[in-house]
Amino acid sequence: MTGRHPEGAPAGPTRDDGTAGPSAHHDEVHPGAATKRSWARYPASVLRTVSWLMRVGAYVFIGLHTLARPPAGAGAVPLAVVAYVLGGLALLLWELTHALGEKAARHAPRMRILLGAAAALAGYASAFPHAGALIGLSLMAVMHLGTEPSLPVGWAVAGCTVVALETGVLVAGASRGFALGYPMLVALVLVASHNRRAYRIRAEQSAAMLAQSELLRAEQRRVAVLDERTRIAREIHDVLAHSLGALSIQIQAASALLTDHGDVDRAVSVLDGARRLTADGLTETRRAVHALRSDLAPLDEELATMADTHRQRHGVPVRLRVEGEPSPLPADQALPLFRTAQEALTNAAKHAPAQPVEVALAYEDEHVTLTVDNPLGTPSSPRRAPAFATVDGGYGLTGMRERLLLLGGTLDAGVRDGQWRVRAGVPR
């Protein structure tokens, strides 16, 4: 059954959820887009049509004006007819060559020679009485060749046309005004064609720059998408590595209490902690998926909460020391330090269980530094503590180092003064 709008107009097909299906969207959107594109192409096609009509009209006018009253002089009529036909053929072939584009590019040099010869012949014939309209063919040819990428082509054709015209003046005995006026007209048309060429080049350069800008914007959008994917992937990795690693420790501890000591009450308590850890991990994962970095509280408060949670889960003392005046940090700087502290506490629970942890956050003038210290193990039996395993496989600190390097920060991890120390810093 098809749905209807409230007014009673029929709607397009609907999906099972009641929303309009693809065909409805197509019927409502695509015709408008196609109409818009048609209107965008309409002016260019109109200009081309008008340009062709003007050229055809000018050619017909030149023919009527020349042949209505035949030119005077010996052989003037056959000369005018040949010049008129050759000029029309050259102009037609020139237009066809440009219309075909790259397919006829190899014929372009021949077309230039043909059009130049037609311009010179028409210029020579125009010096005879009653054939002055033929100069229009020469001007059209000069206009076309003057817009060519190579400037010497236009100048050469214009020069040949002027020479042929002056030769015709000498042969036909035309007036001095004709001998001076027509060459000046050829020069003006050549200058106008050069201006037209410069305008076309600027238009092509503008189109190329616009295309480059579009490509640049598309590339920027692609890079932004990749950066966002990388950012979210890192967030998910950090959350899962911390949450699942801590959960693994809790489960292993519960298993040890049940199998080695038979202490059901403590095992249940540890499993309750694992359940809470799972709920916290789900919350953190949702935050990472939605990329809600702005939800991060001030770093010193987040570290205090993290220290309390670690103290409750593992029953070890955790001391937090804040040095300097706390100040808000951008999310892209605070979050890597927060994740570094998570990873360091998880490693402390794995490699040095039941050992105290000290966390120091220092606000300096140019840097904010986080330091996490924990003993390597009990002095009497450093190897007897349970060796809990995590899912991260040792790549957690490596990922943190990469994130900090992108911000111009640093991360060092190693033994210092008999303790394992993780030290991370970001510039302010």
N, C-alpha and C positions, 0 to 999 in steps of 0.2 A: 504494500500500500504506500502511496506517495503522500508526503506531508504537504500542508498548505500554510501560507503565511496568514497572519491574523486578518488581513484585509480580504482574504479569499483568493489571492493570486496564486496560481500553482507554483510550487517550488520544485527544485531539482531533486534527484534521487537522494535518499538519506541513508546513512549507515545505521548499524544496529543501535548505536548510542544516541541516535536522533540528530546528529549534526549533519550539515550538508556534505554530500559526497564530492568526489573530484569533478564529476561532470557539472555540478552546480557551480563550482568555482570556475571551471573553464568557461561556462556560458556567460558568467557575469564579468569576468576579468579580462580574458584573452581578447575578445573583440575590441574592447576599448584600447588595449595596448596596441593591437594591430592598427586601429584607426589613428592612434597617436603617431605610430611610426610612419604611416602613409602620409599624414600631414607634414611630418618632418622631411620626407623626401619630395613633397610636392613642389616647393619653391625651386629646387635645383632643376627638376624636370621642366618646369615652366621657363626658367632662364635659358636652358638649352634649346627649347623649342622656339622661343622668341629670337635667340641668336641666329638659329638656322633660317627662320623666316626673313629676318633682316638681310642676311647675306644673299638669300635667293632673290629677295626683292631688289636689292642693289644690283645684282647681276642682270636681272631682267630689265631694269631701268637703263643700265649702261647699253645693253643691246638695242633697246628701242630707240634711245637717243642717238646711237651711232648709225643704225641701219635705216632709220626713218628718213634721214637726209644723208645719202651716201657721201663719204669723204671725197674731197677733190684731190687731184694729182695723179700722176702716172703710177699705176699699180696700187693706188691707195685703198681701193675697195677690197681686193683679195688680201692685202696686208691686214686690214682691219678685221676681216672675217677670220683669218688664221689666228690673229692675236686674241680675238674674242673667244674662239673655240678652245684654243690652247690654254688660255687663262681659266676658263670655266672647268676644263678637264683637270688642270693642275690643282685648282682649289678643291674640287670634288675628291680627287685622290688623296689630297692632304688631309681632308676631314675624315675620310675612311681609314686612313693609316692611323690617325690618332684615336679613332673610335675602337679599332682593334687592339690597340695598346701593344703589349709585349709580343703578341703574335706577329705583328708586322714591323717590329723594330728594325729588322735587318734591311727593310726597304726605305728607312728614313733618309739616308744620304741621297738616294736617287730622287726622292720626293723633293728634297731641298734644291737639288740641281734643276729639276723640272719647274718648280715654282719660281726660282730665280730667273730662269730663261723666259718664262711667261711674263714676269714682271718687266724684264728688259725689253722684250718685244712689244708689250703693250705701251711702255713708255716711249719707244721709238715711234710707234704708229700714232700716238696721241698728238704728235707735233703737226700732223697734217690737218688741213682745214676740215671742220665738222667732225673730227674724230677725238676731240679733247676729252670726251667722257671715258675713253679707254684708260686714262690715267687712274681711274678708280680701281681697275684691276691691279695696277702696280701698287697702289696704296694698300689694298687688301693683302697682297703678297708680302709687302714689307712689314705690315702689322703682324702677320703670322710668324714670319721668320725672326722678327725683332724680339719676340717673346721666347725664343729658343734658349736653352741653357747656355749655349756658346754665343757670346756677344759678337765675335767677328763675323758670324754668319749673317746677321742682320745688317751690319755695316757693309759687308761685301755686296750684298744684294742691293742695298740702297745706293751704293756707289755705282754699281753697274747700271742701275735704272737711270741715275742722273746722267751718266755718260751716254747711254742710248738715247735719252731724251734730248740732250744737247746736240747729238748727232742728227737726230730727226729735225731739230730746229734749223740746222745748217742746210739739210737736204730740202726741206719743205719751205724754207724761208719764213719761219714764224716770227712773230713780233718779239721785241726785247722783253716786254712784260711777261710773255709766256716763258721765255728762256730763264727769267729770274724767279717768277712766281711758282712754277711747278716744282723746281728743285727745293725751294724753301718748304713747300707743302710736303714733299717726301721726307725732308729732315724733321719736320714737326711730327709726322706720323711715326718716324723711327724713335724719336724721344718718347712719344706717348706709349709706344710698344715696350720700351725699356721700363717705363714706370709700371706698366701692366705686369711685366716680368717680375719686377721687384715686389709688387704686391702679391703675386702668385707664390713667390719664394717664401715671403713672410707667412702667407697662409699655410703653406706646406710645413714650414718650421713650427708654426703654432700647433698644427695638427699633430706633428711628431712629438712635440713637447707634451701635448695633452695625452697622447697615447702612452708616452713614458711615465707621465704622472699617474695614469690609471694603473699601469703595471707596477709602479712603485707602491701605490696604495694597496693594490692586491697583494703584493709581497709583504707589506707591513701587516696586513690583516692575517696573512698566513703565518708570519713569524709570531704575531700576538697569540694566535690560536695554539701554535706549538709551545710557546712559553707557558700559556695557561695549562695546557695538558701536562707539561713537565712539572709545573708547580703543584698541580693536584696529585700527580703520580707520586711526587716526593712526600706530599702530606699523607697520602694513604699509606705509603711505605713506612713512614716514621710512626704513624699511629699504630699500625698493625705490628710492627717490630717491637714497639714498647709494650702494647697491651698483650699480645700473644706471648711475648717473652716472659712478662711478669705472671701471666696466667699459667704458663708452663711450670714456672718455679712453684707456684702455689699447689698445683696438682701433684708435682713430684714430692713436695713436702707432706701433703696429705697421704700420699701412697706410702712414704717412709714411716709416718706415724702409725698407719694401720698394719703394715707388714712387720716392721721391726719392733714396735713398742706396744701395739694393740691398744693404743689410746684413741678410742672412738670419739670421745668428747672433743679432744683437741683437733682431731681430723675433721670433724663436722665444722668446727669453728674456722679452720683453714679453708674448707670448701665454701663456707659462707662468704669468706673474704674473696675467694675466686669468683663467686657469683657477682659480688659487687664490682669486682674488677671487670667482669664481662660487660656489665651495664655501663660502666664508665667508658670502656673501649668502644661500645656501640655509639655512645654520645660523641666521643672524639671522632669516630669515623664519619658520622653524619656531618660534623663540622668540617671535616676535610673534604668530603664530597661536595658540599655546597660552598667550599672555599670561603668560609666565614672567618677570615683572619681578624676582622674588626672586633670579633667577640672576645679577643684575648684581653684579659685584665692587665693592669700594670705588672711589669715583669717581677718586681719584688713580691707582690701579692701572689702571683701564680707560683713562684718558687716556694713561698711559705706554705701554700696549700699542698704542693707536691711533696714537700718535706714531711708534713703531717701525715699524708697518705702513706708514704713509704715507711714512716715510723710505726703506723698502726698495722700495716700489712706484714712487715718483717720483724717487728719487735726489736728494732735496733735504734740507738740514739742518732738523730740527724740534727746537726747544728747549722743554722742559716745565719750568715753574717753579711750585712749590707753596709758598704763603705761609701762615703760621699753622699751627695744630695740626690735622691731618686728623682728622675725626670722621665716623662713619657718618651717612648721610643716608637718609631714607625713599625708597623706590623711586620714588614719584610726584614727588619733587623731584630725585633724582639722574638719572633717565632723561631729562628734558628737557634738562638740561645736557649729558649725554652725546650726545644727538642733535644739539644745537646745535654741539658741537665737530665731529661728523661732517660736518654741512652746511657749516661754515666751512672745513674742510680740503678738502672736495670743490670748493667755490668757489675756494679758493686754487689748487688744481691746474688748474682751468678757466681762471681769469682771470690768474693769475700763475705759470705753470709755471717750474720751475727757480729759483724764488725761495724764500728761507728763510722759515720760519713759526715764530712764537713763541706758545706757549700758556701762559697763567698761570691758576692756580687759587688763589683767595684765600679762606681760612676766616676770616671776621670774626665779631664777637660776635653780630650779628643777621642777617647775610646770608652767603651763599656766592656768590662772583662768578667767572665764567669769562670770560677775555679771549683772543681769537685775533687776532694781528696778522700781516700779510704785506704786503710792498711792492706798489705798484700795477704795477710792471714795471721792466725794466732802465732805468737813467737814460739810456743812450745811444740806445736804440731801444725805447721802451715799446710800440710798436705791432707789432713784428716777431715777437713770440712767437706760437706756434701758438694759434689761438683754438678750443680744443676746446669742443664743445657737450655739454650734459647733457640728460637727459630731464625734469628738474624744471620747466623753463620759468620759473624765478625765483620760485616760490611756496614754496620750502623755508623761508626765513627768516620769511615771513609765517605759515606754519603753526606754526613754533617760537614766534613771538611770541604767538599765540593760546593755545598750551599754557601758556606761562609766565604769561600774564595770569590764567588760571584758578587759578593757585597764588598769585596776588598778587606775581608776579615781573615782571621787566622784560627787554627785549631792545632793544639799539640797534645799528645797523650804519651805517657811513659812513666818510668819510676823516678821519683824525686824524693830524696831523704827517707828512703825506706817505705814510701807510700806510692800508690798508684794515683797519678794526678792527670786530670783532664782540664785543659785550660783553653778557653775560646774567647775571642774578642771581636768586636765590630766597631767601625768608626762611627762617631756621632755626627 
